[in-house]
Amino acid sequence: MKTLQQFLAGKPEVTIHTLVKFMNQQLSEIWENVLQENKAELTQMFAEYGDRAYGAYIHKFMAPIGEQINETGYAMRSGFNLSDSFENWGPPEERERCAWYVIKNKDGDPLGTAVLQIYHSHTRFDIPQAPHFFALEETEREAIMNALSFAATRIHGNISSYQAVASDELIEKWEYGTDTGLGDYLKTYSGQTRYGYIDHVLSAWGRNGWELVSITPHNDLLVGFFKRPLIECQLEPAMITD
């Protein structure tokens, strides 16, 4: 595993994108090992304290990444700070949280922001997708939160993939969920107008068995209401919410 100093050797200019590329390389090598090594502890913590378990998990893999950044003369707050994160998007089985880390250069000036995107389940302790970082030029809190409200900022790679769902026997009972972040997938950002972003989030609900019932505007939000059959054998402890 390369150190940041080795990674930066020979690079004439260091930008936030350079550092985020290094952070993603580090993350790809450690996130799953950290998860497996601490799975029993984190599962028990989730059973007792809910989403705090994910904060503890993030802290475990962010500590060595932050140490690399700080040891090389750059500065960032490592670990996990709940107030520097938020989540508005996705079904309870694939809930998306974005946590941000403003990085300062060697002169102490803000260089940019590294955003950790992590999907997690509210129904059990589970990381359904590999976490990763992306870069933002914004460094002020309000500007960061505004940028993250655009799906075009957060969604990367192939957004048109669909996943088949195994059919389950329908019963008479139903459960319901809401998503208050649907409007974010319809916003334009820097001239981008790909409406496939809304397909992306609806497919996430759909592949977990949720059917869209209706969409209702509320203030500046677009709220989606979903339902799915309640399978008795899949009942779990009450859902943990923010």
Summary of the structure (lengths in Angstrom):
residues: 242
radius of gyration: 19.2
end to end distance: 36.1
largest distance: 64.4
contacts: 676
relative contact order: 0.12
helix: 39%
strand: 24%
